[in-house]
Amino acid sequence: MSRFINLAKKLRLAKKKRQTRWAPFWTVPKIYGQGRRVHPGRHTEVKRHWRRNKTKA
């Protein structure tokens, strides 16, 4: 295992990490209206977990 990660790989991994975060909380009333209670993770484009799905970075 190498000691350092080169910059390109580090940037790719950082992008993958940003994609798996929940959407902001204000997207729920914006999409569904004021009364509906939905989890903001539903609006996340890429759903990935470090143990389940691996990246190709």
N, C-alpha and C positions, 0 to 999 in steps of 0.2 A: 504494500500500500504506500503510495507516494505521500510525501509530507505536505506538498503544496498543490492546490487546485489552480489550474491556469485560469486567467481572467474570463475567457470566452465561456468556459464551462460554468464558472461561478455565476455569470450573468444569465445563462440559460436556466440554471437551477433557481435563481432568484425570480425569474419570470414565472416558472412553474409554480413556485410557492405563492406568488400573488394571485394566480388564477384560481387556486383552490380556496381562497378566503371567502367568507360569507359576503353577500351583497350588503350595501349599507341599509340601515334600518328604515330610512325614509323611502326606500323603493316600494315597500309593502303598501302604504296608503296611496302612493302615486299610481300603482298598477291596479289595485283592487278597490280603492275607496277607503273611507275612514273606518267602517265597521268591521272589515274582514281581518282576522288575525291569522297570519301565515308566517312560517319561519323564513327568515331572509336567506337561508342557505338554499332555498328552492330556486333562487334567481341566479345562482352561481353557474357559470358556463361549464367549467371543467370540474368534475367531482373526482377526486383522487385521494387516496390515503397512502401513507408511506409503506404500509404493510401489505395492502391489497394490490394496488396497481402501480407498476413501475414506469418510470419515464425512460425515454431513449436519449437523455442528455449526457 
